[in-house]
Amino acid sequence: MFVRTRPAALLLVVIAALAAAACGGRLLGKQYEYEEDLSLKLDGSAEMVVNASIPALVALRGLDLDATATRVDRDKVRAAYTSPLTEVTRVSRPWRRDGRRFIQIRIRVPDIRALSRTPPFSWSRYELTAANGQHTFRQQVGASALRPGTLPNVGWDGNEIVAFRLHLPSRISYHNSRDLDTNETQSPERGNILGWEQHLPDRLDGQPLSIEVRMDSQSILHRTLWLFFGAFGAAMLLIAGLIWLTMRKGRKEGAATTA
């Protein structure tokens, strides 16, 4: 019996090891200490998702939270991100990674151009302009909220990454996103997702980050719907033409029979 169950036990050990690796980010790609994930629409409205450790929120954005506390005050986080220019739709339950607590905040933004007037996003300046059939989005990320002597010992080793990601609604014609390690231009993920990254020490020091994207002023959905309705209309015209030809042929054959 012991011999039969040994492979199953080894399989469980392997699965547990893979899960541990995944939690450390080795299997599931990069893990970010702080991430702003922005889904932008052409009218300037957007949804912002912030995924961050509590120490990163304190050091980078100056939130009044205890970076080493075992409990996260989610109401306090919600209040920090709520403003006349933003609507917080969700504050997640915290999770742990590398000994630190992380949290996710989802925010509706009626106008991305006004977002810099809210404290959590005041380190950025946002632009969205339209000209010659294209929309241009720019974001300049400036200094962090770090104050000398305020950084707690939370286990950072300097390899942590901060990311700014964009989900864009139309075809991208230009962007300045580059790989953090190779400095090579990155290709959009799944057609219209781009990312800009910095190492955490650089972001804490406030090294500037410039984001720029040019895209079509017609959304992918809009273009797809027009193609669909165009194809549907052409199919209907073809069917109508075939019916008309069939009826015409029938009338001619009927007339010939009568004669």
Residue frames as qw, qx, qy, qz and C-alpha x, y, z in Angstrom:
[[0.000, 0.885, 0.465, 0.000, 0.00, 0.00, 0.00],
 [0.325, -0.777, 0.103, 0.529, 2.83, 2.40, 0.87],
 [0.415, -0.123, 0.592, 0.680, 4.51, 1.75, -2.51],
 [0.220, 0.604, 0.673, 0.365, 1.29, 2.51, -4.42],
 [0.104, -0.937, -0.324, 0.076, 0.68, 5.83, -2.67],
 [0.539, -0.457, 0.134, 0.695, 4.25, 7.10, -2.92],
 [0.311, 0.278, 0.458, 0.785, 3.87, 8.54, -6.48],
 [0.151, -0.810, -0.473, -0.311, 0.75, 10.39, -5.38],
 [0.506, -0.768, -0.138, 0.369, 2.60, 11.85, -2.42],
 [0.500, -0.181, 0.298, 0.793, 5.46, 12.95, -4.67],
 [0.149, 0.556, 0.530, 0.622, 2.95, 14.55, -7.03],
 [0.310, -0.882, -0.355, -0.021, 1.46, 16.54, -4.15],
 [0.552, -0.563, 0.070, 0.611, 4.92, 17.73, -3.16],
 [0.387, 0.138, 0.445, 0.795, 5.61, 18.87, -6.74],
 [0.044, -0.748, -0.514, -0.419, 2.26, 20.68, -6.92],
 [0.441, -0.835, -0.218, 0.246, 2.96, 22.42, -3.62],
 [0.533, -0.341, 0.225, 0.741, 6.40, 23.49, -4.85],
 [0.243, 0.391, 0.519, 0.720, 4.94, 24.85, -8.08],
 [0.212, -0.850, -0.449, -0.176, 2.29, 26.76, -6.15],
 [0.511, -0.706, -0.054, 0.487, 4.94, 28.28, -3.92],
 [0.445, -0.064, 0.381, 0.808, 6.93, 29.33, -6.96],
 [0.074, 0.636, 0.553, 0.533, 3.84, 30.83, -8.53],
 [0.345, -0.877, -0.316, 0.106, 3.19, 32.86, -5.40],
 [0.501, -0.558, 0.158, 0.642, 6.71, 34.18, -5.62],
 [0.362, 0.810, -0.068, -0.456, 6.05, 35.31, -9.18],
 [0.268, -0.425, 0.758, 0.416, 8.38, 32.84, -10.90],
 [0.316, 0.264, 0.875, 0.255, 5.63, 31.10, -12.86],
 [0.189, 0.792, 0.577, -0.061, 3.04, 33.81, -13.25],
 [0.372, 0.699, 0.118, 0.599, 5.34, 36.55, -14.49],
 [0.242, 0.304, -0.351, 0.852, 6.38, 39.72, -12.74],
 [0.379, -0.699, -0.584, 0.163, 4.95, 40.69, -9.38],
 [0.181, 0.618, 0.004, 0.765, 4.63, 44.41, -8.74],
 [0.290, -0.252, -0.584, 0.715, 5.06, 46.25, -5.46],
 [0.228, 0.584, 0.288, -0.724, 2.89, 49.05, -6.81],
 [0.230, 0.191, 0.746, 0.595, 0.83, 49.04, -10.02],
 [0.372, 0.475, 0.206, -0.770, -1.57, 51.50, -11.64],
 [0.277, 0.195, 0.863, 0.375, -3.70, 49.73, -14.24],
 [0.259, 0.463, 0.121, -0.839, -5.63, 52.27, -16.34],
 [0.354, 0.406, 0.789, 0.297, -8.41, 51.33, -18.78],
 [0.016, 0.414, -0.028, -0.910, -8.95, 54.43, -20.91],
 [0.452, 0.635, 0.624, 0.056, -11.83, 55.44, -23.19],
 [0.406, 0.354, 0.298, 0.788, -11.60, 57.93, -26.03],
 [0.177, -0.830, -0.301, -0.435, -13.97, 60.35, -24.26],
 [0.088, 0.595, -0.476, 0.642, -11.52, 60.63, -21.36],
 [0.772, -0.440, 0.191, -0.417, -13.43, 58.48, -18.89],
 [0.461, 0.414, -0.772, 0.142, -11.51, 55.60, -17.37],
 [0.860, -0.487, -0.083, -0.129, -11.26, 52.91, -14.73],
 [0.192, 0.671, -0.636, 0.329, -8.15, 52.86, -12.56],
 [0.923, -0.327, -0.199, -0.026, -7.10, 49.76, -10.63],
 [0.025, 0.755, -0.571, 0.322, -4.33, 50.16, -8.04],
 [0.944, -0.204, -0.248, 0.073, -2.60, 47.02, -6.76],
 [0.229, 0.697, -0.444, 0.515, -0.03, 47.81, -4.10],
 [0.587, -0.227, -0.642, 0.437, 1.55, 46.84, -0.84],
 [0.328, -0.895, -0.300, 0.038, 0.59, 48.95, 2.15],
 [0.536, -0.532, 0.118, 0.645, 4.23, 50.08, 2.64],
 [0.366, 0.208, 0.473, 0.774, 4.29, 51.21, -1.02],
 [0.079, -0.803, -0.484, -0.340, 1.10, 53.23, -0.55],
 [0.469, -0.819, -0.132, 0.304, 2.68, 54.91, 2.48],
 [0.533, -0.401, 0.291, 0.686, 6.11, 55.57, 0.94],
 [0.315, 0.225, 0.564, 0.729, 5.07, 56.38, -2.64],
 [0.109, -0.608, -0.496, -0.610, 1.73, 58.12, -2.13],
 [0.014, 0.266, -0.418, 0.868, 1.89, 59.30, 1.48],
 [0.615, -0.453, -0.476, -0.436, -1.26, 57.48, 2.64],
 [0.304, -0.524, 0.515, -0.606, -1.84, 57.74, 6.38],
 [0.943, -0.120, -0.238, -0.201, -1.59, 54.00, 7.07],
 [0.556, -0.625, 0.548, -0.014, 0.55, 51.86, 9.36],
 [0.546, 0.547, -0.588, -0.238, 2.99, 50.14, 6.99],
 [0.209, 0.275, -0.917, 0.198, 3.75, 47.36, 9.50],
 [0.592, -0.089, 0.422, -0.681, 0.25, 46.76, 10.90],
 [0.182, 0.014, 0.979, 0.095, -1.21, 43.26, 10.72],
 [0.272, 0.642, 0.705, -0.129, -4.67, 44.66, 9.93],
 [0.183, 0.145, 0.360, 0.903, -5.53, 47.00, 7.04],
 [0.208, 0.534, 0.467, -0.674, -8.12, 49.72, 7.60],
 [0.321, 0.343, 0.707, 0.529, -10.02, 49.37, 4.32],
 [0.026, 0.892, 0.449, -0.050, -12.36, 52.25, 5.16],
 [0.279, -0.783, 0.162, 0.532, -9.36, 54.52, 5.52],
 [0.381, -0.091, 0.662, 0.639, -8.03, 53.37, 2.14],
 [0.209, 0.645, 0.682, 0.274, -11.44, 54.00, 0.54],
 [0.106, -0.927, -0.235, 0.271, -11.60, 57.49, 2.05],
 [0.377, -0.549, 0.360, 0.653, -8.12, 58.32, 0.72],
 [0.245, 0.042, 0.716, 0.652, -9.16, 57.55, -2.86],
 [0.107, 0.725, 0.679, 0.053, -12.68, 59.02, -2.72],
 [0.144, -0.328, 0.016, 0.933, -13.12, 62.54, -4.10],
 [0.483, 0.621, 0.234, -0.570, -15.51, 64.65, -6.21],
 [0.402, 0.629, -0.508, -0.429, -13.41, 63.55, -9.21],
 [0.294, 0.232, -0.925, -0.060, -13.30, 59.82, -8.43],
 [0.806, -0.252, 0.060, -0.532, -15.63, 57.04, -7.32],
 [0.073, -0.370, 0.919, -0.119, -14.21, 54.05, -5.45],
 [0.778, -0.008, -0.334, -0.532, -16.12, 50.95, -6.54],
 [0.950, -0.206, -0.234, 0.009, -14.17, 48.34, -4.56],
 [0.069, -0.720, 0.641, -0.255, -11.48, 47.93, -1.94],
 [0.796, 0.065, -0.594, -0.093, -10.39, 44.31, -1.80],
 [0.821, -0.566, 0.076, 0.019, -9.54, 42.19, 1.17],
 [0.004, 0.815, -0.575, -0.069, -5.78, 42.33, 1.78],
 [0.987, 0.086, -0.105, 0.081, -3.46, 39.49, 0.85],
 [0.500, -0.742, 0.386, 0.223, 0.12, 38.73, 1.85],
 [0.849, 0.463, -0.071, 0.245, 3.24, 38.39, -0.26],
 [0.573, 0.386, -0.348, 0.634, 6.87, 38.45, 0.87],
 [0.400, -0.329, -0.578, 0.631, 5.73, 39.28, 4.39],
 [0.072, 0.136, 0.054, -0.987, 3.83, 42.41, 3.31],
 [0.351, 0.546, 0.702, -0.292, 0.13, 43.09, 3.00],
 [0.070, 0.023, 0.526, 0.848, -1.26, 44.08, -0.40],
 [0.324, 0.556, 0.583, -0.495, -4.59, 45.57, -1.41],
 [0.228, 0.284, 0.620, 0.695, -6.50, 46.43, -4.59],
 [0.167, 0.567, 0.348, -0.728, -8.52, 49.63, -5.12],
 [0.302, 0.416, 0.682, 0.519, -10.88, 50.07, -8.10],
 [0.002, -0.563, -0.204, 0.801, -11.82, 53.62, -9.07],
 [0.425, 0.687, 0.525, 0.269, -14.10, 55.14, -11.71],
 [0.277, -0.405, 0.087, 0.867, -12.68, 58.30, -13.28],
 [0.443, 0.767, 0.419, -0.198, -15.11, 60.53, -15.25],
 [0.444, 0.882, -0.119, 0.102, -12.25, 62.60, -16.76],
 [0.876, -0.091, -0.086, 0.467, -8.66, 61.37, -16.76],
 [0.375, 0.583, -0.047, 0.719, -7.42, 64.92, -17.41],
 [0.362, -0.739, 0.105, -0.559, -8.61, 65.97, -13.95],
 [0.897, -0.279, -0.334, 0.082, -7.21, 62.98, -12.04],
 [0.560, 0.238, -0.365, 0.704, -4.02, 64.78, -11.03],
 [0.235, -0.554, 0.134, -0.787, -6.13, 67.02, -8.78],
 [0.860, -0.439, -0.128, -0.225, -6.73, 64.07, -6.43],
 [0.346, -0.779, 0.519, -0.071, -3.98, 63.43, -3.81],
 [0.825, -0.174, 0.527, 0.106, -3.26, 59.74, -4.58],
 [0.725, 0.425, 0.389, 0.378, -2.59, 60.59, -8.25],
 [0.025, 0.985, -0.005, -0.168, -1.13, 64.08, -7.88],
 [0.502, -0.505, 0.517, 0.476, 2.34, 62.82, -8.83],
 [0.451, 0.235, 0.697, 0.506, 1.12, 62.51, -12.45],
 [0.285, 0.503, -0.033, -0.816, -0.01, 64.96, -15.11],
 [0.506, 0.296, 0.800, 0.130, -2.45, 63.54, -17.66],
 [0.263, 0.457, -0.239, -0.815, -3.21, 64.76, -21.19],
 [0.482, 0.317, 0.804, 0.145, -5.65, 63.43, -23.77],
 [0.219, 0.585, -0.138, -0.769, -5.93, 65.33, -27.05],
 [0.673, 0.406, 0.611, 0.089, -7.43, 64.62, -30.48],
 [0.197, 0.750, -0.267, -0.573, -6.16, 65.77, -33.89],
 [0.375, 0.493, -0.656, -0.430, -6.02, 64.43, -37.46],
 [0.855, 0.001, -0.398, -0.331, -8.00, 61.29, -36.70],
 [0.667, 0.044, -0.647, 0.368, -5.84, 60.29, -33.74],
 [0.552, -0.811, -0.038, -0.190, -5.96, 60.59, -29.96],
 [0.506, 0.430, -0.547, 0.510, -2.74, 61.20, -28.03],
 [0.708, -0.682, -0.163, -0.080, -2.41, 60.24, -24.36],
 [0.437, 0.501, -0.489, 0.565, 0.46, 61.52, -22.25],
 [0.702, -0.692, -0.159, -0.051, 1.29, 60.95, -18.61],
 [0.352, 0.596, -0.489, 0.531, 4.23, 62.47, -16.77],
 [0.784, -0.530, -0.318, 0.053, 4.96, 60.76, -13.43],
 [0.146, 0.781, -0.343, 0.501, 6.98, 62.91, -11.03],
 [0.067, 0.422, -0.730, 0.533, 8.19, 62.78, -7.44],
 [0.546, -0.350, -0.761, 0.014, 7.00, 60.26, -4.88],
 [0.431, -0.800, -0.087, -0.408, 5.70, 61.23, -1.45],
 [0.828, -0.179, -0.353, 0.396, 8.71, 59.75, 0.35],
 [0.178, -0.931, 0.172, -0.269, 10.04, 61.92, 3.14],
 [0.426, 0.482, -0.677, 0.358, 13.57, 61.41, 4.48],
 [0.039, -0.232, 0.790, -0.566, 13.68, 59.08, 7.46],
 [0.662, 0.008, 0.253, -0.705, 10.09, 57.84, 7.02],
 [0.719, 0.240, -0.575, -0.307, 10.75, 54.56, 5.20],
 [0.754, -0.425, 0.419, -0.275, 10.14, 51.58, 7.51],
 [0.025, -0.388, 0.907, 0.160, 12.08, 48.34, 7.30],
 [0.790, 0.176, 0.242, -0.535, 9.56, 46.19, 5.43],
 [0.767, -0.058, 0.619, 0.159, 11.87, 43.74, 3.68],
 [0.602, 0.790, -0.016, -0.111, 12.46, 45.55, 0.40],
 [0.759, -0.281, 0.350, 0.472, 15.68, 44.48, -1.34],
 [0.005, -0.618, 0.315, 0.720, 15.69, 46.95, -4.25],
 [0.108, -0.010, 0.859, 0.501, 14.50, 44.49, -6.90],
 [0.281, 0.579, 0.690, -0.332, 10.82, 45.37, -6.50],
 [0.182, 0.199, 0.536, 0.800, 9.09, 46.87, -9.53],
 [0.262, 0.541, 0.374, -0.706, 6.56, 49.67, -9.96],
 [0.254, 0.216, 0.760, 0.557, 4.36, 49.53, -13.07],
 [0.365, 0.461, 0.151, -0.794, 1.97, 51.74, -15.00],
 [0.290, 0.159, 0.881, 0.339, -0.24, 49.83, -17.42],
 [0.375, 0.337, -0.051, -0.862, -2.62, 51.09, -20.10],
 [0.399, 0.349, 0.842, 0.103, -5.59, 49.30, -21.67],
 [0.097, 0.355, -0.211, -0.906, -6.41, 51.27, -24.81],
 [0.609, 0.417, 0.524, -0.425, -9.65, 51.25, -26.83],
 [0.678, 0.710, 0.012, -0.191, -8.29, 51.55, -30.38],
 [0.883, 0.282, -0.012, 0.375, -5.41, 50.64, -32.67],
 [0.455, -0.773, 0.142, 0.418, -2.05, 51.95, -31.43],
 [0.654, 0.726, -0.021, 0.209, 0.11, 53.79, -33.96],
 [0.390, 0.570, -0.459, 0.559, 2.92, 54.90, -31.61],
 [0.702, -0.702, -0.086, -0.081, 4.10, 54.35, -28.04],
 [0.236, 0.730, -0.547, 0.336, 7.28, 54.78, -26.00],
 [0.848, -0.432, 0.231, -0.203, 6.99, 51.68, -23.78],
 [0.474, 0.578, -0.658, 0.097, 10.33, 49.90, -23.30],
 [0.873, -0.218, -0.425, 0.095, 11.43, 46.75, -21.53],
 [0.461, -0.871, 0.154, -0.075, 12.86, 47.53, -18.10],
 [0.786, -0.392, 0.379, 0.292, 15.81, 45.15, -18.46],
 [0.662, 0.173, 0.465, 0.561, 16.76, 45.45, -22.16],
 [0.037, 0.588, 0.006, -0.808, 15.43, 48.96, -22.93],
 [0.079, 0.088, 0.771, 0.626, 13.98, 47.55, -26.16],
 [0.468, -0.016, -0.094, -0.878, 10.63, 48.76, -27.49],
 [0.320, 0.096, 0.902, -0.274, 7.83, 46.49, -26.26],
 [0.240, -0.212, -0.698, -0.640, 4.99, 45.17, -28.39],
 [0.546, -0.234, 0.182, -0.783, 1.46, 45.70, -27.07],
 [0.155, 0.010, 0.971, -0.184, -0.04, 42.72, -25.27],
 [0.273, 0.513, 0.809, -0.091, -3.25, 41.31, -26.76],
 [0.308, 0.634, 0.488, 0.515, -3.22, 44.16, -29.27],
 [0.030, -0.775, -0.115, -0.621, -3.82, 47.18, -27.04],
 [0.681, -0.727, -0.073, 0.053, -2.20, 46.76, -23.60],
 [0.522, 0.597, -0.329, 0.513, 1.07, 48.50, -22.77],
 [0.699, -0.664, -0.193, 0.182, 3.22, 48.80, -19.66],
 [0.279, 0.749, -0.347, 0.490, 5.91, 51.11, -18.28],
 [0.840, -0.432, -0.281, 0.167, 8.09, 49.95, -15.38],
 [0.108, 0.772, -0.443, 0.444, 10.60, 51.34, -12.89],
 [0.584, -0.081, -0.701, 0.401, 12.54, 49.74, -10.09],
 [0.433, -0.787, -0.439, 0.028, 11.13, 50.74, -6.72],
 [0.513, -0.479, -0.083, 0.708, 14.25, 52.67, -5.55],
 [0.224, 0.151, 0.367, 0.890, 14.08, 54.82, -8.71],
 [0.237, -0.656, -0.536, -0.475, 10.40, 55.55, -8.15],
 [0.535, -0.695, -0.358, 0.321, 11.02, 56.36, -4.48],
 [0.435, -0.304, 0.096, 0.842, 13.73, 58.80, -5.59],
 [0.311, 0.773, 0.274, -0.481, 11.22, 60.41, -7.97],
 [0.239, -0.231, 0.639, 0.694, 13.06, 59.71, -11.20],
 [0.517, 0.393, 0.045, -0.760, 10.61, 60.98, -13.85],
 [0.404, 0.150, 0.878, 0.208, 8.69, 58.61, -16.08],
 [0.335, 0.385, -0.187, -0.839, 7.22, 59.75, -19.40],
 [0.448, 0.278, 0.850, 0.011, 4.33, 57.85, -21.01],
 [0.337, 0.467, -0.188, -0.796, 3.06, 58.63, -24.51],
 [0.416, 0.226, 0.868, 0.152, 0.67, 56.78, -26.83],
 [0.367, 0.302, -0.236, -0.848, -1.00, 57.69, -30.11],
 [0.315, 0.214, 0.924, -0.026, -4.06, 55.73, -31.21],
 [0.040, -0.358, -0.650, -0.669, -6.90, 55.84, -33.71],
 [0.273, -0.023, 0.284, -0.919, -9.83, 58.09, -32.85],
 [0.775, -0.046, -0.292, -0.558, -12.19, 55.26, -33.74],
 [0.566, -0.405, 0.658, -0.288, -12.49, 52.48, -31.19],
 [0.015, 0.176, -0.961, -0.214, -11.90, 48.84, -32.02],
 [0.295, 0.388, 0.816, -0.311, -15.52, 48.08, -31.05],
 [0.389, 0.680, 0.098, -0.614, -16.85, 50.83, -33.31],
 [0.235, 0.508, -0.678, -0.477, -14.78, 49.58, -36.24],
 [0.105, -0.003, 0.994, 0.013, -15.84, 45.96, -35.61],
 [0.378, 0.511, 0.625, -0.453, -19.55, 46.90, -35.50],
 [0.403, 0.670, -0.179, -0.598, -19.30, 48.79, -38.78],
 [0.138, 0.353, -0.868, -0.320, -17.56, 45.83, -40.41],
 [0.227, 0.195, 0.933, -0.199, -20.23, 43.48, -39.07],
 [0.421, 0.625, 0.418, -0.507, -23.15, 45.59, -40.25],
 [0.299, 0.619, -0.457, -0.564, -21.44, 46.18, -43.60],
 [0.038, 0.173, -0.964, -0.197, -20.99, 42.44, -44.12],
 [0.290, 0.377, 0.809, -0.345, -24.55, 41.79, -42.95],
 [0.404, 0.664, 0.100, -0.621, -25.93, 44.42, -45.35],
 [0.240, 0.484, -0.693, -0.478, -23.93, 42.99, -48.26],
 [0.101, 0.038, 0.994, -0.008, -25.25, 39.50, -47.48],
 [0.364, 0.533, 0.594, -0.480, -28.84, 40.79, -47.41],
 [0.374, 0.654, -0.233, -0.615, -28.37, 42.53, -50.76],
 [0.105, 0.308, -0.893, -0.311, -26.94, 39.34, -52.24],
 [0.217, 0.260, 0.920, -0.196, -29.90, 37.27, -50.99],
 [0.389, 0.643, 0.306, -0.584, -32.36, 39.86, -52.28],
 [0.279, 0.574, -0.525, -0.563, -30.61, 39.82, -55.68],
 [0.010, -0.097, 0.984, 0.149, -30.76, 36.03, -55.87],
 [0.308, 0.454, 0.748, -0.372, -34.47, 36.06, -54.98],
 [0.371, 0.679, -0.002, -0.633, -35.15, 38.71, -57.63],
 [0.197, 0.438, -0.751, -0.454, -33.26, 36.74, -60.30],
 [0.135, 0.105, 0.984, -0.050, -35.10, 33.55, -59.38],
 [0.356, 0.585, 0.541, -0.488, -38.50, 35.27, -59.56],
 [0.324, 0.654, -0.283, -0.623, -37.59, 36.92, -62.87],
 [0.077, 0.260, -0.911, -0.312, -36.51, 33.61, -64.34],
 [0.239, 0.309, 0.890, -0.235, -39.76, 32.05, -63.14],
 [0.392, 0.658, 0.241, -0.597, -41.84, 34.75, -64.83],
 [0.267, 0.549, -0.575, -0.545, -39.96, 34.32, -68.11],
 [0.018, -0.057, 0.991, 0.120, -40.43, 30.55, -68.03],
 [0.312, 0.468, 0.711, -0.421, -44.14, 31.02, -67.24],
 [0.380, 0.666, -0.057, -0.639, -44.57, 33.42, -70.14],
 [0.176, 0.402, -0.793, -0.423, -42.81, 31.04, -72.55],
 [0.158, 0.152, 0.971, -0.097, -45.04, 28.15, -71.47],
 [0.367, 0.595, 0.465, -0.543, -48.20, 30.24, -72.01],
 [0.337, 0.623, -0.365, -0.604, -47.06, 31.22, -75.52]]
